[in-house]
Amino acid sequence: MTIYEFRHSFATLMSEKGMDKDVLRELMGHAKFETTDFYYIQVSEERKKKEFERVNFKQFQGK
């Protein structure tokens, strides 16, 4: 794993765990959160699955 792959993984995991975006931006060393969000945070397969299940659950509950 390269240092850049580690940074992507770290940013993605911390975002998924709900870390405050300003804290994450600061840890990543960026002036703006948009840089962290656009270039470093990926949408994992697990996150896609959970979001899909959440939306489908609401649909079947009539909400």
mmCIF file as gemmi writes it, N, C-alpha and C atoms, coordinates in Angstrom:
data_model
loop_
_atom_site.group_PDB
_atom_site.id
_atom_site.type_symbol
_atom_site.label_atom_id
_atom_site.label_alt_id
_atom_site.label_comp_id
_atom_site.label_asym_id
_atom_site.label_entity_id
_atom_site.label_seq_id
_atom_site.pdbx_PDB_ins_code
_atom_site.Cartn_x
_atom_site.Cartn_y
_atom_site.Cartn_z
_atom_site.occupancy
_atom_site.B_iso_or_equiv
_atom_site.pdbx_formal_charge
_atom_site.auth_seq_id
_atom_site.auth_asym_id
_atom_site.pdbx_PDB_model_num
ATOM 1 N N . MET Axp A 1 ? 0.847 -1.171 0 1 0 ? 1 A 1
ATOM 2 C CA . MET Axp A 1 ? 0 0 0 1 0 ? 1 A 1
ATOM 3 C C . MET Axp A 1 ? 0.895 1.238 0 1 0 ? 1 A 1
ATOM 4 N N . THR Axp A 2 ? 0.599 2.154 -0.897 1 0 ? 2 A 1
ATOM 5 C CA . THR Axp A 2 ? 1.376 3.394 -0.943 1 0 ? 2 A 1
ATOM 6 C C . THR Axp A 2 ? 0.828 4.379 0.085 1 0 ? 2 A 1
ATOM 7 N N . ILE Axp A 3 ? 1.57 5.433 0.333 1 0 ? 3 A 1
ATOM 8 C CA . ILE Axp A 3 ? 1.136 6.465 1.271 1 0 ? 3 A 1
ATOM 9 C C . ILE Axp A 3 ? -0.168 7.111 0.785 1 0 ? 3 A 1
ATOM 10 N N . TYR Axp A 4 ? -0.325 7.253 -0.507 1 0 ? 4 A 1
ATOM 11 C CA . TYR Axp A 4 ? -1.55 7.855 -1.036 1 0 ? 4 A 1
ATOM 12 C C . TYR Axp A 4 ? -2.742 6.916 -0.888 1 0 ? 4 A 1
ATOM 13 N N . GLU Axp A 5 ? -2.527 5.634 -1.071 1 0 ? 5 A 1
ATOM 14 C CA . GLU Axp A 5 ? -3.597 4.66 -0.839 1 0 ? 5 A 1
ATOM 15 C C . GLU Axp A 5 ? -4.008 4.656 0.631 1 0 ? 5 A 1
ATOM 16 N N . PHE Axp A 6 ? -3.026 4.783 1.511 1 0 ? 6 A 1
ATOM 17 C CA . PHE Axp A 6 ? -3.309 4.862 2.937 1 0 ? 6 A 1
ATOM 18 C C . PHE Axp A 6 ? -4.151 6.1 3.241 1 0 ? 6 A 1
ATOM 19 N N . ARG Axp A 7 ? -3.795 7.231 2.649 1 0 ? 7 A 1
ATOM 20 C CA . ARG Axp A 7 ? -4.549 8.475 2.875 1 0 ? 7 A 1
ATOM 21 C C . ARG Axp A 7 ? -5.996 8.339 2.39 1 0 ? 7 A 1
ATOM 22 N N . HIS Axp A 8 ? -6.191 7.731 1.23 1 0 ? 8 A 1
ATOM 23 C CA . HIS Axp A 8 ? -7.549 7.51 0.714 1 0 ? 8 A 1
ATOM 24 C C . HIS Axp A 8 ? -8.335 6.614 1.675 1 0 ? 8 A 1
ATOM 25 N N . SER Axp A 9 ? -7.715 5.52 2.109 1 0 ? 9 A 1
ATOM 26 C CA . SER Axp A 9 ? -8.375 4.587 3.019 1 0 ? 9 A 1
ATOM 27 C C . SER Axp A 9 ? -8.707 5.257 4.346 1 0 ? 9 A 1
ATOM 28 N N . PHE Axp A 10 ? -7.777 6.016 4.869 1 0 ? 10 A 1
ATOM 29 C CA . PHE Axp A 10 ? -7.991 6.715 6.135 1 0 ? 10 A 1
ATOM 30 C C . PHE Axp A 10 ? -9.15 7.7 6.018 1 0 ? 10 A 1
ATOM 31 N N . ALA Axp A 11 ? -9.139 8.531 4.985 1 0 ? 11 A 1
ATOM 32 C CA . ALA Axp A 11 ? -10.194 9.529 4.805 1 0 ? 11 A 1
ATOM 33 C C . ALA Axp A 11 ? -11.557 8.87 4.625 1 0 ? 11 A 1
ATOM 34 N N . THR Axp A 12 ? -11.6 7.803 3.849 1 0 ? 12 A 1
ATOM 35 C CA . THR Axp A 12 ? -12.857 7.088 3.614 1 0 ? 12 A 1
ATOM 36 C C . THR Axp A 12 ? -13.382 6.479 4.907 1 0 ? 12 A 1
ATOM 37 N N . LEU Axp A 13 ? -12.531 5.778 5.64 1 0 ? 13 A 1
ATOM 38 C CA . LEU Axp A 13 ? -12.947 5.128 6.876 1 0 ? 13 A 1
ATOM 39 C C . LEU Axp A 13 ? -13.409 6.146 7.916 1 0 ? 13 A 1
ATOM 40 N N . MET Axp A 14 ? -12.665 7.222 8.084 1 0 ? 14 A 1
ATOM 41 C CA . MET Axp A 14 ? -13.044 8.224 9.07 1 0 ? 14 A 1
ATOM 42 C C . MET Axp A 14 ? -14.367 8.901 8.694 1 0 ? 14 A 1
ATOM 43 N N . SER Axp A 15 ? -14.577 9.129 7.412 1 0 ? 15 A 1
ATOM 44 C CA . SER Axp A 15 ? -15.838 9.7 6.945 1 0 ? 15 A 1
ATOM 45 C C . SER Axp A 15 ? -16.993 8.744 7.231 1 0 ? 15 A 1
ATOM 46 N N . GLU Axp A 16 ? -16.801 7.462 6.936 1 0 ? 16 A 1
ATOM 47 C CA . GLU Axp A 16 ? -17.837 6.456 7.182 1 0 ? 16 A 1
ATOM 48 C C . GLU Axp A 16 ? -18.155 6.312 8.661 1 0 ? 16 A 1
ATOM 49 N N . LYS Axp A 17 ? -17.169 6.526 9.511 1 0 ? 17 A 1
ATOM 50 C CA . LYS Axp A 17 ? -17.375 6.41 10.956 1 0 ? 17 A 1
ATOM 51 C C . LYS Axp A 17 ? -17.962 7.682 11.557 1 0 ? 17 A 1
ATOM 52 N N . GLY Axp A 18 ? -18.153 8.709 10.722 1 0 ? 18 A 1
ATOM 53 C CA . GLY Axp A 18 ? -18.819 9.922 11.181 1 0 ? 18 A 1
ATOM 54 C C . GLY Axp A 18 ? -17.913 11 11.747 1 0 ? 18 A 1
ATOM 55 N N . MET Axp A 19 ? -16.613 10.927 11.451 1 0 ? 19 A 1
ATOM 56 C CA . MET Axp A 19 ? -15.711 11.965 11.95 1 0 ? 19 A 1
ATOM 57 C C . MET Axp A 19 ? -16.152 13.328 11.43 1 0 ? 19 A 1
ATOM 58 N N . ASP Axp A 20 ? -16.107 14.319 12.289 1 0 ? 20 A 1
ATOM 59 C CA . ASP Axp A 20 ? -16.44 15.687 11.908 1 0 ? 20 A 1
ATOM 60 C C . ASP Axp A 20 ? -15.59 16.11 10.713 1 0 ? 20 A 1
ATOM 61 N N . LYS Axp A 21 ? -16.247 16.717 9.722 1 0 ? 21 A 1
ATOM 62 C CA . LYS Axp A 21 ? -15.54 17.047 8.487 1 0 ? 21 A 1
ATOM 63 C C . LYS Axp A 21 ? -14.413 18.056 8.701 1 0 ? 21 A 1
ATOM 64 N N . ASP Axp A 22 ? -14.552 18.968 9.656 1 0 ? 22 A 1
ATOM 65 C CA . ASP Axp A 22 ? -13.473 19.935 9.904 1 0 ? 22 A 1
ATOM 66 C C . ASP Axp A 22 ? -12.264 19.268 10.553 1 0 ? 22 A 1
ATOM 67 N N . VAL Axp A 23 ? -12.523 18.304 11.404 1 0 ? 23 A 1
ATOM 68 C CA . VAL Axp A 23 ? -11.416 17.559 12.03 1 0 ? 23 A 1
ATOM 69 C C . VAL Axp A 23 ? -10.697 16.728 10.969 1 0 ? 23 A 1
ATOM 70 N N . LEU Axp A 24 ? -11.464 16.057 10.13 1 0 ? 24 A 1
ATOM 71 C CA . LEU Axp A 24 ? -10.861 15.25 9.066 1 0 ? 24 A 1
ATOM 72 C C . LEU Axp A 24 ? -10.056 16.118 8.107 1 0 ? 24 A 1
ATOM 73 N N . ARG Axp A 25 ? -10.61 17.245 7.711 1 0 ? 25 A 1
ATOM 74 C CA . ARG Axp A 25 ? -9.896 18.187 6.826 1 0 ? 25 A 1
ATOM 75 C C . ARG Axp A 25 ? -8.565 18.588 7.447 1 0 ? 25 A 1
ATOM 76 N N . GLU Axp A 26 ? -8.599 18.903 8.737 1 0 ? 26 A 1
ATOM 77 C CA . GLU Axp A 26 ? -7.389 19.322 9.447 1 0 ? 26 A 1
ATOM 78 C C . GLU Axp A 26 ? -6.356 18.187 9.486 1 0 ? 26 A 1
ATOM 79 N N . LEU Axp A 27 ? -6.807 16.972 9.805 1 0 ? 27 A 1
ATOM 80 C CA . LEU Axp A 27 ? -5.894 15.828 9.848 1 0 ? 27 A 1
ATOM 81 C C . LEU Axp A 27 ? -5.279 15.537 8.483 1 0 ? 27 A 1
ATOM 82 N N . MET Axp A 28 ? -6.046 15.759 7.437 1 0 ? 28 A 1
ATOM 83 C CA . MET Axp A 28 ? -5.556 15.515 6.078 1 0 ? 28 A 1
ATOM 84 C C . MET Axp A 28 ? -4.632 16.638 5.601 1 0 ? 28 A 1
ATOM 85 N N . GLY Axp A 29 ? -4.67 17.779 6.288 1 0 ? 29 A 1
ATOM 86 C CA . GLY Axp A 29 ? -3.79 18.887 5.933 1 0 ? 29 A 1
ATOM 87 C C . GLY Axp A 29 ? -4.303 19.74 4.789 1 0 ? 29 A 1
ATOM 88 N N . HIS Axp A 30 ? -5.612 19.763 4.599 1 0 ? 30 A 1
ATOM 89 C CA . HIS Axp A 30 ? -6.197 20.546 3.51 1 0 ? 30 A 1
ATOM 90 C C . HIS Axp A 30 ? -6.79 21.847 4.022 1 0 ? 30 A 1
ATOM 91 N N . ALA Axp A 31 ? -6.76 22.869 3.195 1 0 ? 31 A 1
ATOM 92 C CA . ALA Axp A 31 ? -7.335 24.166 3.555 1 0 ? 31 A 1
ATOM 93 C C . ALA Axp A 31 ? -8.858 24.128 3.489 1 0 ? 31 A 1
ATOM 94 N N . LYS Axp A 32 ? -9.389 23.318 2.571 1 0 ? 32 A 1
ATOM 95 C CA . LYS Axp A 32 ? -10.841 23.227 2.384 1 0 ? 32 A 1
ATOM 96 C C . LYS Axp A 32 ? -11.272 21.766 2.446 1 0 ? 32 A 1
ATOM 97 N N . PHE Axp A 33 ? -12.456 21.526 3.054 1 0 ? 33 A 1
ATOM 98 C CA . PHE Axp A 33 ? -12.97 20.164 3.119 1 0 ? 33 A 1
ATOM 99 C C . PHE Axp A 33 ? -13.269 19.617 1.727 1 0 ? 33 A 1
ATOM 100 N N . GLU Axp A 34 ? -13.617 20.486 0.805 1 0 ? 34 A 1
ATOM 101 C CA . GLU Axp A 34 ? -13.935 20.045 -0.553 1 0 ? 34 A 1
ATOM 102 C C . GLU Axp A 34 ? -12.783 19.25 -1.177 1 0 ? 34 A 1
ATOM 103 N N . THR Axp A 35 ? -11.568 19.621 -0.86 1 0 ? 35 A 1
ATOM 104 C CA . THR Axp A 35 ? -10.396 18.886 -1.362 1 0 ? 35 A 1
ATOM 105 C C . THR Axp A 35 ? -10.382 17.474 -0.795 1 0 ? 35 A 1
ATOM 106 N N . THR Axp A 36 ? -10.587 17.364 0.506 1 0 ? 36 A 1
ATOM 107 C CA . THR Axp A 36 ? -10.628 16.056 1.163 1 0 ? 36 A 1
ATOM 108 C C . THR Axp A 36 ? -11.752 15.216 0.575 1 0 ? 36 A 1
ATOM 109 N N . ASP Axp A 37 ? -12.913 15.817 0.462 1 0 ? 37 A 1
ATOM 110 C CA . ASP Axp A 37 ? -14.1 15.103 -0.004 1 0 ? 37 A 1
ATOM 111 C C . ASP Axp A 37 ? -13.95 14.643 -1.453 1 0 ? 37 A 1
ATOM 112 N N . PHE Axp A 38 ? -13.537 15.532 -2.333 1 0 ? 38 A 1
ATOM 113 C CA . PHE Axp A 38 ? -13.483 15.232 -3.759 1 0 ? 38 A 1
ATOM 114 C C . PHE Axp A 38 ? -12.358 14.26 -4.116 1 0 ? 38 A 1
ATOM 115 N N . TYR Axp A 39 ? -11.185 14.464 -3.537 1 0 ? 39 A 1
ATOM 116 C CA . TYR Axp A 39 ? -10.018 13.683 -3.952 1 0 ? 39 A 1
ATOM 117 C C . TYR Axp A 39 ? -9.726 12.458 -3.086 1 0 ? 39 A 1
ATOM 118 N N . TYR Axp A 40 ? -10.188 12.437 -1.85 1 0 ? 40 A 1
ATOM 119 C CA . TYR Axp A 40 ? -9.758 11.371 -0.943 1 0 ? 40 A 1
ATOM 120 C C . TYR Axp A 40 ? -10.853 10.443 -0.449 1 0 ? 40 A 1
ATOM 121 N N . ILE Axp A 41 ? -12.065 10.952 -0.251 1 0 ? 41 A 1
ATOM 122 C CA . ILE Axp A 41 ? -13.126 10.099 0.291 1 0 ? 41 A 1
ATOM 123 C C . ILE Axp A 41 ? -13.778 9.323 -0.839 1 0 ? 41 A 1
ATOM 124 N N . GLN Axp A 42 ? -13.721 8.018 -0.717 1 0 ? 42 A 1
ATOM 125 C CA . GLN Axp A 42 ? -14.333 7.112 -1.681 1 0 ? 42 A 1
ATOM 126 C C . GLN Axp A 42 ? -15.648 6.594 -1.09 1 0 ? 42 A 1
ATOM 127 N N . VAL Axp A 43 ? -16.525 6.074 -1.92 1 0 ? 43 A 1
ATOM 128 C CA . VAL Axp A 43 ? -17.744 5.427 -1.438 1 0 ? 43 A 1
ATOM 129 C C . VAL Axp A 43 ? -17.491 3.919 -1.506 1 0 ? 43 A 1
ATOM 130 N N . SER Axp A 44 ? -17.38 3.306 -0.341 1 0 ? 44 A 1
ATOM 131 C CA . SER Axp A 44 ? -17.072 1.875 -0.291 1 0 ? 44 A 1
ATOM 132 C C . SER Axp A 44 ? -18.283 1.042 -0.681 1 0 ? 44 A 1
ATOM 133 N N . GLU Axp A 45 ? -18.017 -0.202 -1.036 1 0 ? 45 A 1
ATOM 134 C CA . GLU Axp A 45 ? -19.102 -1.124 -1.372 1 0 ? 45 A 1
ATOM 135 C C . GLU Axp A 45 ? -20.025 -1.321 -0.177 1 0 ? 45 A 1
ATOM 136 N N . GLU Axp A 46 ? -19.451 -1.394 1.005 1 0 ? 46 A 1
ATOM 137 C CA . GLU Axp A 46 ? -20.251 -1.554 2.229 1 0 ? 46 A 1
ATOM 138 C C . GLU Axp A 46 ? -21.177 -0.35 2.449 1 0 ? 46 A 1
ATOM 139 N N . ARG Axp A 47 ? -20.658 0.824 2.211 1 0 ? 47 A 1
ATOM 140 C CA . ARG Axp A 47 ? -21.472 2.041 2.37 1 0 ? 47 A 1
ATOM 141 C C . ARG Axp A 47 ? -22.606 2.069 1.345 1 0 ? 47 A 1
ATOM 142 N N . LYS Axp A 48 ? -22.33 1.669 0.114 1 0 ? 48 A 1
ATOM 143 C CA . LYS Axp A 48 ? -23.366 1.596 -0.917 1 0 ? 48 A 1
ATOM 144 C C . LYS Axp A 48 ? -24.457 0.614 -0.501 1 0 ? 48 A 1
ATOM 145 N N . LYS Axp A 49 ? -24.042 -0.55 -0.01 1 0 ? 49 A 1
ATOM 146 C CA . LYS Axp A 49 ? -24.988 -1.587 0.402 1 0 ? 49 A 1
ATOM 147 C C . LYS Axp A 49 ? -25.883 -1.095 1.533 1 0 ? 49 A 1
ATOM 148 N N . LYS Axp A 50 ? -25.283 -0.485 2.552 1 0 ? 50 A 1
ATOM 149 C CA . LYS Axp A 50 ? -26.062 0.012 3.689 1 0 ? 50 A 1
ATOM 150 C C . LYS Axp A 50 ? -27.047 1.092 3.271 1 0 ? 50 A 1
ATOM 151 N N . GLU Axp A 51 ? -26.626 1.978 2.404 1 0 ? 51 A 1
ATOM 152 C CA . GLU Axp A 51 ? -27.511 3.053 1.94 1 0 ? 51 A 1
ATOM 153 C C . GLU Axp A 51 ? -28.653 2.481 1.112 1 0 ? 51 A 1
ATOM 154 N N . PHE Axp A 52 ? -28.361 1.516 0.27 1 0 ? 52 A 1
ATOM 155 C CA . PHE Axp A 52 ? -29.398 0.87 -0.532 1 0 ? 52 A 1
ATOM 156 C C . PHE Axp A 52 ? -30.423 0.193 0.381 1 0 ? 52 A 1
ATOM 157 N N . GLU Axp A 53 ? -29.938 -0.521 1.393 1 0 ? 53 A 1
ATOM 158 C CA . GLU Axp A 53 ? -30.838 -1.19 2.335 1 0 ? 53 A 1
ATOM 159 C C . GLU Axp A 53 ? -31.672 -0.185 3.119 1 0 ? 53 A 1
ATOM 160 N N . ARG Axp A 54 ? -31.086 0.927 3.511 1 0 ? 54 A 1
ATOM 161 C CA . ARG Axp A 54 ? -31.804 1.963 4.258 1 0 ? 54 A 1
ATOM 162 C C . ARG Axp A 54 ? -32.95 2.531 3.425 1 0 ? 54 A 1
ATOM 163 N N . VAL Axp A 55 ? -32.68 2.834 2.181 1 0 ? 55 A 1
ATOM 164 C CA . VAL Axp A 55 ? -33.697 3.409 1.3 1 0 ? 55 A 1
ATOM 165 C C . VAL Axp A 55 ? -34.797 2.389 1.021 1 0 ? 55 A 1
ATOM 166 N N . ASN Axp A 56 ? -34.427 1.162 0.749 1 0 ? 56 A 1
ATOM 167 C CA . ASN Axp A 56 ? -35.425 0.123 0.488 1 0 ? 56 A 1
ATOM 168 C C . ASN Axp A 56 ? -36.284 -0.155 1.71 1 0 ? 56 A 1
ATOM 169 N N . PHE Axp A 57 ? -35.684 -0.138 2.885 1 0 ? 57 A 1
ATOM 170 C CA . PHE Axp A 57 ? -36.441 -0.353 4.121 1 0 ? 57 A 1
ATOM 171 C C . PHE Axp A 57 ? -37.503 0.732 4.271 1 0 ? 57 A 1
ATOM 172 N N . LYS Axp A 58 ? -37.139 1.987 4.033 1 0 ? 58 A 1
ATOM 173 C CA . LYS Axp A 58 ? -38.1 3.086 4.127 1 0 ? 58 A 1
ATOM 174 C C . LYS Axp A 58 ? -39.209 2.924 3.09 1 0 ? 58 A 1
ATOM 175 N N . GLN Axp A 59 ? -38.856 2.478 1.907 1 0 ? 59 A 1
ATOM 176 C CA . GLN Axp A 59 ? -39.847 2.308 0.842 1 0 ? 59 A 1
ATOM 177 C C . GLN Axp A 59 ? -40.896 1.269 1.262 1 0 ? 59 A 1
ATOM 178 N N . PHE Axp A 60 ? -40.449 0.174 1.848 1 0 ? 60 A 1
ATOM 179 C CA . PHE Axp A 60 ? -41.373 -0.882 2.239 1 0 ? 60 A 1
ATOM 180 C C . PHE Axp A 60 ? -42.14 -0.547 3.511 1 0 ? 60 A 1
ATOM 181 N N . GLN Axp A 61 ? -41.669 0.417 4.253 1 0 ? 61 A 1
ATOM 182 C CA . GLN Axp A 61 ? -42.36 0.855 5.466 1 0 ? 61 A 1
ATOM 183 C C . GLN Axp A 61 ? -43.36 1.973 5.157 1 0 ? 61 A 1
ATOM 184 N N . GLY Axp A 62 ? -43.363 2.424 3.892 1 0 ? 62 A 1
ATOM 185 C CA . GLY Axp A 62 ? -44.29 3.491 3.494 1 0 ? 62 A 1
ATOM 186 C C . GLY Axp A 62 ? -43.851 4.879 3.921 1 0 ? 62 A 1
ATOM 187 N N . LYS Axp A 63 ? -42.562 5.072 4.135 1 0 ? 63 A 1
ATOM 188 C CA . LYS Axp A 63 ? -42.048 6.378 4.579 1 0 ? 63 A 1
ATOM 189 C C . LYS Axp A 63 ? -41.302 7.06 3.476 1 0 ? 63 A 1
